[in-house]
Amino acid sequence: MANDRNSSLDTGKKKKSGLKYLIYILIVLVATAVSLITSLWGDNFNQVVDAFRGADWKWFFLILGLVLLSYVFEALILFVFCRLYTRQYKVHQGLATSFIGQFYSDVTPGASGGQAMQVYTLKSQGIQVSNAASIMVMSFILYQSSLIVFDIVALIVEWNAVISVNVSISQLNWNLPMWPLILVGFGLNISVIFLLLTMSYSHHFHNFILHYVIGFLGKIRVLKNPDSTRESLRVQVENFKIELKRLASNIPVLIIQLFFYLAILLLRYSVPYFSAFVVHAEGPMFEGGFSFANMMHVCFRTSFHQMVTGLIPLPGSAGVSELFYTYLFADCFLGVGVLNSSQIIWRTATFHIILIVSGFVAAFYRSRPKESIHYANRKTFVTLQLETYDERKKSADTLYETRQLSRKEIQRRLSDWPSSRKKEEYYEPNEPMKVERVKTTKMPKPKKPKKLPQNKKTKTTSTWEEWDI
């Protein structure tokens, strides 16, 4: 009876979870439809149609190539990380894992489901769950670090231009500046790494956040379950320390992965610039054709777009993303028809097509995760980190201590040798047997007996022996 009751409860939870994600997908579709209707409303429709009639579609295929290349770079990131644990991992497996993570990120609020489902995908591909969790945490650290670097450069270069950008609400006659939202979004991006880094290496700050800040937020009802939040944050801090140490043990891999992440941001942030070329945008930014400097200006504007939309945890930032696009690029892409049509092209290439492709991969890929969609949430990923903590800490400590050794020596030390044996033997194929020497305590050599001065008269000598043991 108890088993039947538990199974019925699990079935009920799965149904509720499935209904919840169905609602998320409907939100994405409805918000997309609303934004599309807004872009084509009234006279905008004729202007957008005219822009598409004269479109140069070779630029659109270039955009698709750039977006695909960004996912290839994501696949290479997973490939490099996974090859640290196994030589059997392939690049196409990393590409499939990247698409699956993107799909679950697009259909969950705040992109909270992507990492957990990528862990389960890596598990299906033969990577241990502990190693898969390590890969996802390291990926998060490097991505967030790259994002902060890009955001800082964007604020330095484009700050004067972005101060003049306003969000207008005609019904209420409001004209609000966007820069406070941008600063809050930047603060959110940088606070994640800053908070984890400071809590990792400052015991007083760690206790202050866990006990006083979370406790205060619980008392004023901002946090519904402060104990759960406290445990979740503690797990994330400990895992941050582990994976930061693992990254520090392999600097060449760290540099390569940072390069890949910066390349991904550059490729995806450049899409609005090329979208304007599709519909023959006019203005100072497009005179003389392609310009790398002008492209970087648009990339920095797109970085501001990410800061603002990251504050609103809607699935895929649907609706909000299109809205803020029109405000940020209104002074860059002259003409309502060009602005709205470039927004449709940008959103189609970076979200709608990717959502469809990644959905097919998530549904039909041979090594897709066997777990139900209700596992796609932040809580599941934190639980995976907690369950694999001891194993990952041991391996990270060993890698950090042996970072100057050869690969064979690291693999030997990582293996689980019995600690009770005083002498260990190991050998590899086609190599002679190697025996590790056993240290022994040597007895000191006895000193030679000292001779007394010889008596010249009697010709005799006296001796004694001294032992220093």
DRENVEX-160081 format. One record per residue: residue in three letters; x, y, z of N, C-alpha, C in turn. Coordinates in steps of 0.02 Angstrom, whole numbers, plus 32768, in hexadecimal, padded with zeros to 4 digits. Layout:
N
ALAXYZXYZXYZ;...
! end
This chain:
469
MET802A7FC38000800080008000802C803F8000;ALA8061803C8029808D8076802D80AF80847FEA;ASN80C4804E7FC980E580577F8880B480747F54;ASP8076805B7F55804480757F27803680BF7F34;ARG803580D17F75802981167F87806281437F70;ASN80A1812B7F7980DB81537F6380DC815B7F17;SER80CC81247EF480CC81277EAB809681577E91;SER805C81567EB3802781847E9E803B81CD7EAB;LEU805F81D97EE38076821C7EF180A982337EBD;ASP80D782067EAA810982177E7780E782267E35;THR80B581FE7E248091820A7DE5806E824D7DE5;GLY8051825E7E20802F829E7E26806082D87E20;LYS809D82D17E3D80CF83067E3780E6830E7DEF;LYS80EF82D67DCC810582DA7D8780D082FC7D5B;LYS809082ED7D68805C830D7D41805A83577D4D;LYS8060836B7D8D806183B37D9D809C83D57D7D;SER80D683B37D7F811283D07D62810B83D67D16;GLY80F083A27CF680E583A57CAE80B683DD7C9B;LEU808183E77CC48052841E7CB7807484617CBF;LYS80A184657CF080C484A47CFC80EF84B87CC1;TYR811484877CA5813F84967C6C811784A27C2C;LEU80DD84837C2780B084937BEF809984DB7BF3;ILE808C84F37C30807985397C3980B385677C26;TYR80F185547C38812B857C7C26813185827BDA;ILE8127854B7BB6812C854D7B6D80F585797B4F;LEU80B985757B6D808285A07B56809285E97B62;ILE80B385F87B9A80C7863E7BA880F686577B72;VAL8126862C7B5F8155863F7B2A8131864D7AE9;LEU810286217AD780DE862A7A9880B186687A98;VAL808E86737AD0806186AC7AD4808986ED7AD4;ALA80C086F07AFB80E8872D7AFD8108873B7ABA;THR811C87077A96813987107A538104872B7A24;ALA80C7870F7A278091872779FC808187707A0A;VAL807E87827A4A806E87C77A5C80A487F77A42;SER80E487E47A4B811A88107A328119881679E7;LEU810787DF79C4810487E1797B80CB880E7964;ILE8091880979858058883479738069887D797F;THR808C888B79B6809F88D079C680CE88EC7991;SER80FD88C27979812C88D87946810B88E67904;LEU80D488C278F680B388C978B5807388F278B8;TRP8065891278F18025893478FB8022897478D2;GLY7FE9898078B37FDD89BF7890800A89C87853;ASP80278A04784E80528A157816809389ED7817;ASN80A589D2785180E389AB785580E2896F7827;PHE80A68953781C80A0891777F480BA892477AD;ASN80A4895B778E80B9896A774A810489777746;GLN811E899A7778816689A977788190896A7780;VAL8179893C77AC819E88FE77B5819A88D37777;VAL815F88D07758815788A9771A818488C476E3;ASP8188890776DC81B4892576AA81FD891576B8;ALA820F891576F882558905770A826688BD76F8;PHE8237888F77048244884876F48243883C76A8;ARG821E88637683821C8859763A82608866761A;GLY82828898763482C488A8761882FE888B763F;ALA82F1885876688324883D7695835B8819766D;ASP8397881C768883D087F8766D83DB87BA7698;TRP83C28781768383BE874776AE8401872476B8;LYS84348738769284768719769E8490872D76E3;TRP847D876976FA8490877D773E846C87537772;PHE842F873D7763840A87137793842C86CF779A;PHE844386B3776384678672776784AA867B778B;LEU84C886B57784850586C377AB84F586C477F5;ILE84BB86E1780784A686E2784D849C869C7868;LEU847A867278418471862D785684B386097861;GLY84E486187834852685FB783C85498612787C;LEU85418652788D855F866D78CA8540864D7908;VAL84FE8646790884DC8627794184F085DE7949;LEU84F385BA79118509857479148550856E792C;LEU857C859C791585C2859B792B85C785A67976;SER859B85D07992859D85DB79DB858C859B7A01;TYR855F857379E6854F85337A07858684FF79FC;VAL85AA850579C585E484DA79BA861984EA79EF;PHE8623852A79FE8652853D7A33863B85227A77;GLU85FA85237A8485E185057AC285F084BA7AC4;ALA85E884997A8A85F884527A86864284467A93;LEU866D84727A7A86B5846B7A8686C684757AD0;ILE86A284A27AF186AD84AC7B39869D846C7B5F;LEU8664844E7B508652840F7B71868383D77B5E;PHE869983D77B1F86C883A57B08870A83A97B2E;VAL872483E67B37876383EE7B5B875C83D87BA4;PHE872683EC7BC4871B83D87C098714838C7C10;CYS86EC836E7BE586DF83277BEA871E82FE7BDA;ARG874983177BAE878682F27B9E87B882F17BD8;LEU87AC831B7C0A87D583167C4787C582D77C6F;TYR878982BB7C62877282807C88877182407C5E;THR876782477C1D8763820C7BF2877B821E7BAC;ARG879981ED7B8987AF81F87B44877A81E37B11;GLN874081CE7B28870C81B57AFB86DA81EA7AE6;TYR86DF82277B0386AC825A7AF586B9827B7AB1;LYS868382887A8B868882A47A48866882EA7A46;VAL867B83117A13866283557A0C8617835679FF;HIS85FE832779D785B6832679C8858C83187A07;GLN85A982F37A37858682E97A768580832A7A9D;GLY85B583527A9B85B383937ABB858083C17A9B;LEU857A83BD7A57854983E77A34850283D47A48;ALA84F483937A4D84B1837D7A6284A383937AAA;THR84D4838D7AD684CB83A27B1C84BF83ED7B20;SER84E184137AF684D6845C7AF58490846D7AE0;PHE8476844C7AAC8431845A7A9583FD84457AC9;ILE8409840D7AEA83D983F77B1D83D784287B57;GLY841184407B6C841384727BA183F084B27B8C;GLN83F984C67B4D83D985037B35838D84FC7B34;PHE837484C27B20832B84B97B1E830D84BF7B64;TYR832A849D7B94830D84A07BD8831884E47BF8;SER834C85087BE48355854D7BFC831F857B7BE0;ASP830C856F7BA082DA859A7B80829485907B9B;VAL828585557BB5824085477BCB823985477C17;THR826D855E7C3B826885647C84827685AB7C99;PRO825585C47CCD826186097CE482A986137CFB;GLY82C6864A7CE5830B86597CF9833E86287CDE;ALA832D86037CAA835A85D17C8C837585A17CC1;SER834A858C7CEF836085647D288365851A7D1B;GLY834985017CE3834884B97CD8837F849E7CAC;GLY83A584CA7C8C83D684B27C5B840F848A7C79;GLN842C84A17CB18466847F7CCD8456843A7CE7;ALA841D84327D09840B83F17D24840283BE7CED;MET83E083D17CB783D583A17C80841583947C59;GLN844383C27C58848383B47C3984AB83827C62;VAL84A683857CA484C683537CCE84AC830D7CBE;TYR846983077CB9844B82C67CA9845D82AF7C62;THR846582DF7C34847982CC7BF084C182B27BF0;LEU84EE82D37C13853382BC7C18853682777C3A;LYS850A826C7C6A8506822B7C8A84F381F57C57;SER84C382047C2B84AE81D47BF784E681C97BC4;GLN851381FA7BBD854A81F47B8E858781D27BAC;GLY858381BB7BEA85B981967C0985E481BD7C39;ILE85D281FB7C4A85F782237C7B85D882197CBF;GLN8601820C7CF285E782047D3585C382437D4C;VAL8590823A7D76856882727D8C859382A57DB1;SER85C1828E7DD985ED82BC7DFE861782E67DCE;ASN863282C77D9B865982EC7D69862D831B7D41;ALA85F183057D3085C383307D0A85B0836E7D32;ALA85A483657D738594839E7D9E85CF83CE7DA2;SER860C83B37DA5864883DD7DA5864D84067D65;ILE864083E67D2D864484087CEC861284427CE9;MET85D684377D0285A4846C7CFF85B684A67D2D;VAL85D184987D6885E484CE7D95861F84F57D79;MET865084D27D5D868984F57D3D8672851F7D02;SER864385047CDB8628852A7CA2860585697CBA;PHE85DF85647CF085BD859E7D0B85EF85D37D21;ILE862485BF7D44865685EF7D5B867786147D21;LEU868A85EF7CED86AB860E7CB4867B86397C8B;TYR863E86227C82860D864A7C5D85FE868B7C81;GLN85F486887CC285E486C47CE9861F86F47CE9;SER865B86D97CEC869787047CEB869E87277CA7;SER869287027C70869487207C2D865F87557C25;LEU862487477C4085ED87787C3C85FE87B87C60;ILE861E87B37C9A863187EE7CC0866588177C9A;VAL869687F67C7C86C988197C5586A8883F7C1C;PHE867B881E7BF88659883F7BC0862E88797BD8;ASP860C88707C1085E188A57C2B860A88E37C40;ILE864488D87C5F866D89107C75868589397C39;VAL869C89177C0586B3893A7BC88678895F7BA8;ALA863D89407BA8860289617B8B85F089A07BB1;LEU85F2899E7BF385E289DA7C1A86148A117C0E;ILE86538A007C0786868A337BFB867D8A547BB7;VAL86708A2B7B83866E8A447B3F862C8A677B2F;GLU85F38A4A7B4585B28A617B2E85898A857B63;TRP85A78A967B9A857F8AB37BD185608AF67BBD;ASN85858B217B9C856A8B627B89852F8B5C7B59;ALA85328B2A7B2D84FC8B207AFD84BE8B027B1E;VAL84C98AD67B5084908AB27B6C846A8ADD7BA0;ILE84898B147BB784678B3F7BE784288B5E7BC8;SER842C8B6B7B8783F48B8C7B6483BC8B5D7B51;VAL83C48B1B7B5C83908AEB7B4A83598AEC7B7F;ASN831B8AF37B6982E38AF77B9782AE8AC37B85;VAL82898AAD7BB882508A807BAF82118AAB7BB5;SER81EC8AB07B7E81B18ADC7B7E81728AB27B84;ILE81458AC97BB081038AAA7BB880D08AE17BA7;SER80BA8ADF7B6880908B167B4F804E8B1B7B73;GLN80328AE27B897FF18AE47BAB7FF38B0C7BEC;LEU802E8B097C0E80358B2C7C4E805F8B6B7C48;ASN80748B7B7C0A809F8BB57BFE80DF8BB27C27;TRP80FB8B757C2C81398B6B7C5081728B647C1F;ASN81AB8B807C3181E88B7A7C0982228B6B7C38;LEU822D8B2B7C44825C8B167C78829F8B057C5A;PRO82D78B1A7C7983198B077C6183278ABD7C6C;MET834E8A9F7C3F835C8A587C44839B8A4A7C6D;TRP83C58A7C7C7784058A6F7C9784008A527CDE;PRO83CC8A647D0783C78A427D4883BD89F67D42;LEU839489E27D11838B899A7D0683CC89797CF0;ILE83F2899C7CC6843289807CAF846289777CE9;LEU846689A97D15849389A47D4F847E896C7D7E;VAL843C89657D888424892F7DB4843588EB7D95;GLY842B88E57D53843C88A67D31848688977D34;PHE84B088CA7D2B84F888C07D32850A88AC7D79;GLY84EA88CD7DA984F788BA7DEF84E388737DFE;LEU84AD885C7DDF849888167DE984CB87E67DCB;ASN84E587F77D90851787CB7D70855787C67D9A;ILE856F87FF7DB285AE87FF7DD685A687E77E1E;SER856A87F07E3A856087DC7E80856387907E88;VAL8550876B7E55855087227E5A859787097E68;ILE85C7871D7E3D860C87097E47862987287E85;PHE861C87687E918638878A7ECB862087697F0C;LEU85E087597F1085C4873B7F4C85E386F77F59;LEU85E786CD7F258603868A7F2D864E868D7F3F;LEU867286BB7F1E86B986C17F2A86C886DA7F70;THR86A2870D7F8686AD87297FC9869986F97FFF;MET866086D77FF6864B86A680278679866A802B;SER869C865C7FF486C986227FF38708862F801D;TYR871F866D801F875F867C803F875A86AC8079;SER871D86BD808E871486E780C986E386C480F8;HIS86FB86AA812F86D08685815D869D86B3817D;HIS86B086F1818D8681871F81AE864A8734817E;PHE865D87438140862A8756810F85FB871B8100;HIS861786DF80FE85EF86A280F385B9869B8129;ASN85CE86A18168859E869B819F856C86D581A0;PHE85828711818E8556874B818C851D8740815A;ILE852D8728811E84FA871E80EB84CB86E58100;LEU84E786AD811584BE867281248490867D8160;HIS84AA869E8194848386A281D2845986E381D5;TYR8479871B81C78457875B81D3842E87728197;VAL844D8772815B8429878C812183EE875E810E;ILE83FB871D810883C586EF80F6839186EC812E;GLY83A886EE816C837886EF81A4834B872C81A3;PHE836887668194834087A48190830E87A08156;LEU83248788811C82F7878280E382BE875080F1;GLY82CD871E811A829986EE812D8266870E815C;LYS827E873881898250875881B9822187898198;ILE823887AB8164820C87DC814281E687BB8108;ARG81E88778810581C1875180D581D78759808C;VAL821587718082822F8772803D8241872C8027;LEU825D87048055826D86BE8048823A8692806C;LYS821B8665804781E9863A8065820886048091;ASN824285EA807B826385B480A082AD85C680A9;PRO82BD85EC80DD8303860380E6833485C980F2;ASP831D85948114834A855B8120835F853A80DF;SER832F853180B1833F85148070836D85418048;THR83608583804A838B85B3802783D185B28043;ARG83D685AE8086841785AD80A7843F856F8093;GLU841E85368090844084F8807C845584FA8033;SER842985148009843985197FC1847685467FB6;LEU8477857F7FD884B085AD7FCF84F0858E7FEB;ARG84EB856B80228527854B803F85448518800E;VAL851884F07FEF852F84BE7FBF855184E07F83;GLN853385167F6B855085387F31859485577F41;VAL859C85717F7D85DC858E7F91861185587F95;GLU860185207FB4863284EA7FBA864584CE7F76;ASN861484C87F4A862384AE7F07864B84E17EDE;PHE863E85217EE9866585547EC886AF854E7EDA;LYS86BD85447F1A8702853C7F31872384FF7F11;ILE86FD84C87F0E8719848A7EF1872B84947EA8;GLU86FD84AE7E81870884B37E39873984EB7E27;LEU873D851F7E51876F85527E4687B585357E4F;LYS87BD850A7E8187FD84E87E8B880C84BA7E51;ARG87D984997E3687E4846C7DFE87FA84947DC0;LEU87DB84CE7DB587EF84F87D7C883685117D85;ALA884985227DC2888D853C7DCF88C285067DC4;SER88AE84C77DC588DE84917DBB88EF84867D72;ASN88CA84A77D4488D8849E7CFD88CE84E17CD9;ILE8901850B7CDC88FD854E7CC188F3854F7C75;PRO891685237C4D890A85247C0488C185187BF2;VAL88A084E97C13885984DC7C06883085187C19;LEU884185397C50881D85757C66882085AC7C31;ILE885A85B77C14886285EC7BE1883B85DA7BA2;ILE883E859C7B8D881A85877B5087CF85907B59;GLN87B5857B7B93876D857F7B9E875685C87BA3;LEU877D85F37BC1876B863A7BC3876886587B7D;PHE879786447B528796865C7B0D875686457AEA;PHE874286067AF4870685EC7AD486C886137AEC;TYR86C486217B2C868986447B468686868C7B2D;LEU86BE86AE7B2986BE86F27B0D86AA86F17AC4;ALA86C186BD7A9F86AE86B77A59866386AB7A52;ILE864686837A7F85FD86777A7D85D786B87A87;LEU85EA86DF7AB985C8871F7AC685CE874D7A8A;LEU860987517A6C8613877D7A3385E8876779F8;LEU85E4872679EA85BC870E79B18572871C79BB;ARG8558870E79F6851087177A0284FD87617A09;TYR852987897A26851A87D07A2D851F87F679EB;SER854087DA79BA854887FB7979850C87F1794B;VAL84DE87C4795D84A587B47931847A87F17921;PRO8469881D795184418858793E846288837909;TYR84A48888790A84C688B078D784BC88947891;PHE84C48852788A84BC883378498472882E7835;SER8445882D786783FD882E785883E9886E7834;ALA840988A5784783FB88E57826841288E477DD;PHE844888C077CE845F88BB7789842E8894775E;VAL84098866777C83D9883F775683A5886D7736;VAL838F88A0775B835A88CC774383758910772D;HIS83B68912771C83D5894E770083CD898B772E;ALA83E58984776A83E189BC779A840B89F77781;GLU83F48A32779084168A6F777D842A8A9677BC;GLY845A8AC277B284718AEA77EA84BC8AEA77EE;PRO84D88B14781B85228B19782185438AD77832;MET85218AAC7856853F8A6D786B85478A3C7831;PHE85238A4677F985248A1577C385408A337782;GLU85588A70778585768A8D774985BA8A6C773B;GLY85C48A5876FE86038A3776EB860589ED76F8;GLY85CB89D0770B85C98987771585DF8972775A;PHE85FA8936775D860D8918779D8646893E77BD;SER8640894977FF86758968782786798944786A;PHE86B5892D787A86BD890878B986AF893578F5;ALA86C3897478F186B789A27929866C89AD7934;ASN864689B678FD85FE89BD790485DD897E791E;MET85F78945790885DC8905792085E688FF796C;MET862089167985862D891179CD85FF894079F3;HIS85ED897A79D785BD89A679F8857A89837A01;VAL8564895F79CD8525893A79D1852C89017A03;CYS856588E07A05857088A97A35856A88C37A7C;PHE858688FE7A89858189197ACD8539892C7ADE;ARG851389457AAD84CC89527AB984A789117ACA;THR84B888DC7AA68498889B7AB484AA88827AF9;SER84E688927B1084FA88807B5484CD88A37B87;PHE84BB88E27B7B848C89057BA6844788E37BA5;HIS843588CB7B6A83F588A77B6383F3886A7B90;GLN842A88457B94842E880A7BBF8428881E7C08;MET844788557C1B8444886C7C6183FC887A7C76;VAL83D6889A7C4A839188AE7C5B836388727C5B;THR836588497C268337880F7C22834787DB7C57;GLY838587DA7C71839687AA7CA6837287B97CE7;LEU835787F57CEE833488077D2B82EE87EB7D2E;ILE82D387D87CF3828D87C17CEF828D87767CE0;PRO827D874C7D10828487037D07824A86E37CE1;LEU823D86FA7CA5820B86D97C7B822D86A37C51;PRO820A866D7C3F8229863A7C14824086577BD1;GLY828186517BC3829C866B7B85829A86B77B7F;SER828C86DA7BB7828387247BB5825387397B7F;ALA8220870F7B7281F1871C7B3C81CA875C7B49;GLY81C287847B15819E87C37B1A81CA87FB7B34;VAL81EA87F17B6B821688247B88825388307B5B;SER826D87FA7B3F82A887FF7B15829A882B7AD8;GLU826188207AB7825088477A7C824388907A8E;LEU8224889C7AC8821488E07ADD8253890A7AE6;PHE828388F17B0D82BE89187B1B82ED891D7ADF;TYR82E788EF7AB0830E88F47A7282FC89357A4D;THR82BC89437A4882A7897F7A2382BF89BF7A44;TYR82C389BF7A8882DB89FB7AAA83268A047AA3;LEU834C89CE7AA7839589D27AA583B089E57A60;PHE838F89CE7A2B83AA89D779E883838A0B79BF;ALA83568A3079DF832E8A6079B983598A977999;ASP838F8AAB79BB83BA8ADF799F83F28AC37974;CYS83F68A80796F842A8A617944840D8A4E7900;PHE83D18A31790083B28A1A78C2837A8A4B78B0;LEU83888A77788183588AAC7870831D8A8F784A;GLY82E18AA4785E82A58A8D783D82828A567864;VAL82408A5E786D821A8A2D7893821A89E97870;GLY821489EA782E821389AB7808825389857810;VAL828C89A8780B82CD8987781382D6896D785A;LEU82C38995788B82CA898278D282A1894378E2;ASN8261894478D08236890B78E0824888CD78B8;SER825988D57879826A889A785082AC887C7868;SER82DD88A6787B831C888B78968311886778D8;GLN82E28881790082D1885F793F82B3881A7932;ILE828788157900826987D478EF829E87A378D7;ILE82CC87BB78AD830287907893832F877978CC;TRP834387A878F7836E87977930834E8764795E;ARG830F876E797082ED8741799E82E186FD797E;THR82D286FD793D82C786BD791B830686937919;ALA833F86B4790A837F868F7903839A86787946;THR839286A1797A83B1869179BA8384866C79EB;PHE8342866D79DE8315864D7A0E82E5861B79EE;HIS82BC863079BF8288860479A582A485C87980;ILE82D385D3795382F1859A792E8317856D795E;ILE833C858B798C8362856379BD8332853C79EB;LEU82FA855A79FD82C985377A2782AE84F97A03;ILE82A0850079C3828584C7799D82BB84907995;VAL82F784A47981832D84737976833F845179B8;SER8347847779ED835984597A2D8321842E7A48;GLY82E284407A3982AA84167A4F82AC83D27A2D;PHE82BC83D179ED82C2839079CA82FC836779E6;VAL8334838879F5836D83647A12835B83487A56;ALA833983717A7F8325835A7AC282F383207ABF;ALA82CC831D7A89829882E97A8482B282A97A63;PHE82E182AF7A3482F482747A0C833D82607A10;TYR836782867A3483AD82737A3983B482317A5E;ARG83DF82067A4683E681C27A6183FA81C37AAA;SER842781EF7ABE843F81F27B03841D822B7B2A;ARG83E0823C7B1783BC82707B3B83B082597B83;PRO83A882877BB2839E82757BF8835F824B7C02;LYS836582177C2A832B81EB7C3782FE82087C6D;GLU831782397C9282EF82567CC882B682817CAC;SER828182867CD2824682AC7CBD825682F77CBE;ILE822D831D7C9C823883657C97823383897CDA;HIS821283697D0C820B838B7D4C824D838E7D72;TYR8282836C7D5882C483737D7682E783B37D5E;ALA82CB83D47D2C82EC840E7D0F82DE844C7D39;ASN830184537D6F82FB848E7D99833B84987DC1;ARG834184D27DE0837D84E47E05838784B87E42;LYS835084A47E628355847B7E9E837484377E8F;THR8364841A7E56838183DA7E4383CC83E17E39;PHE83E284177E1A842A84207E0F844F84287E51;VAL8432844D7E81845284547EC2845684117EE6;THR842183E87EE0842183A57EFE8458837A7EE0;LEU8462837E7E9F849883587E7E84DC836E7E98;GLN84E583AE7EA3852583C77EBE853083AC7F05;LEU84FB83AB7F2C850183947F71851183497F74;GLU84F183227F4A84FA82D97F4B854082C57F34;THR855F82ED7F0985A182DB7EEE85D983047F0D;TYR85CB83267F4485FC83557F61863D83327F77;ASP863882FD7F9E867382DD7FBA86A182C37F83;GLU868382A27F5286AB82867F1C86CF82BC7EF4;ARG86AD82F27EE586CB83277EBC8700834E7EE4;LYS86F683567F25872783787F4E876883517F51;LYS8763830F7F58879F82E57F5B87C682E97F1A;SER87A482E47EE187C782E67EA187E4832B7E93;ALA87C083617EA687DA83A57E9C881883B27EC5;ASP8818839C7F04885283A57F2F888E83807F12;THR888383437EFA88B9831C7EDE88D6833D7E9F;LEU88A983567E7488C083777E3788E883B67E47;TYR88D283DC7E7988F5841A7E8A893A840B7EA7;GLU893F83D77ED1897F83C57EF089AF83A77EBE;THR899683887E8989C183657E5989C283887E15;ARG89B483CA7E1489AD83EC7DD489EF83F17DAD;GLN8A2883E67DCF8A6883E87DAD8A7F83A27D96;LEU8A58836F7DA58A6D832B7D948A5583197D4E;SER8A6E82E17D368A5982C87CF48A1382AB7CF8;ARG89F482A17CBE89B082857CBC89AD82407CDB;LYS89E082167CCC89E081D27CE889E381D37D34;GLU8A0D82017D4E8A1382047D9789D2821D7DB7;ILE89B0824E7D96897182677DB0893C822F7DB0;GLN893982097D79890981D37D768917819F7DAB;ARG895781937DB8896881617DEB895381787E30;ARG895D81B97E3E894B81D37E80890081D97E89;LEU88DC81E57E52889481EA7E56887281A87E63;SER889481717E508876812F7E598873811E7EA3;ASP884780F27EB4883880E37EFA886780AB7F12;TRP88A280BE7F2788D2808C7F4088C4807D7F89;PRO88CB803E7FA088C1802E7FE788F580538011;SER88DD80758045890A809D806E89328073809F;SER891E803480AB893F800C80DE897E7FE980C5;ARG89877FE8808389C17FC5806889FF7FF2806F;LYS8A367FD480878A747FFA808F8A9B7FFC804F;LYS8A937FCA80238AB77FC97FE48A857FBE7FAD;GLU8A877FEA7F798A587FE67F428A7D7FD67F02;GLU8A617FAA7EDB8A7E7F977E9B8A4D7FAA7E64;TYR8A677FC47E2D8A3C7FD37DF48A667FCA7DB5;TYR8A457FBA7D808A677FB37D408A367FC57D09;GLU8A517FD87CD08A297FE87C958A3E7FB97C5D;PRO8A127FAD7C2D8A227F7F7BF68A607F967BD1;ASN8A887F637BBC8AC57F6E7B968AFA7F957BBD;GLU8AF47F967BFE8B277FB67C278B3D7F867C5E;PRO8B7D7F8A7C718B947F5D7CA78B727F6D7CE8;MET8B717F3A7D138B527F437D558B757F7A7D7B;LYS8B4B7FA57D9A8B677FDA7DC38B537FCD7E0B;VAL8B837FD17E378B777FC57E7E8B8A80047EA4;GLU8B5C801C7ECB8B6A80587EF28B9480457F2F;ARG8BC980697F3A8BF580597F718BD380677FB4;VAL8BE4803D7FE38BC9804580278BFE80668052;LYS8BEB809C80728C1B80BE809D8C29809580DC;THR8C67808E80EE8C7A8069812B8CA580968157;THR8CA4808881968CCC80AF81C68D11808F81CC;LYS8D4580B581BC8D89809B81BE8DA780A58203;MET8DC9807182198DEE807682598E2E809D824E;PRO8E4280C7827C8E8080ED82738EBD80BF8278;LYS8EEE80CF82508F2C80A782528F5280B68293;PRO8F6E808082B18F95808C82EF8FD580B282DF;LYS8FE680DD830C902481038302906080D78312;LYS909680E582F190D480C182FE90EE80D28344;PRO910C80A28366912880B083A9915F80E583A6;LYS915A811283D4918C814783D791CA813083FD;LYS9202814383E49241812F8402925C81668430;LEU9276814F846A9297817D849792DE818B847F;PRO92FA81C18494934081CF8480936E81978497;GLN939E8187846F93CC814F847E9401816484B1;ASN940E813884E29441814585149485813084F8;LYS94AF816384EF94EE815584CF951B812684F8;LYS95138129853B953E80FF8564952A80B78564;THR94EA80AA856D94D38065857494BF80478532;LYS94B6807484FE94A0805D84BC945C803B84BE;THR942F804F84EC93ED803184F293B7806484E1;THR937C804B84D19343807684C39307805F84E9;SER92D6808C84F69297807C8515925F809084E5;THR922B806984E491F3807884B791B2807584DD;TRP917C809984C09137809184D79109809A849C;GLU90CE808084A2909C8084846B905F80AA8483;GLU904980DB8459900C810384678FDA80F7842F;TRP8F9A80E984418F6580DC840F8F2F81128417;ASP8F23813183E28EEC816483E18EB1814683BC;ILE8E83812A83E18E49810983C38E0D813683CE;
! end
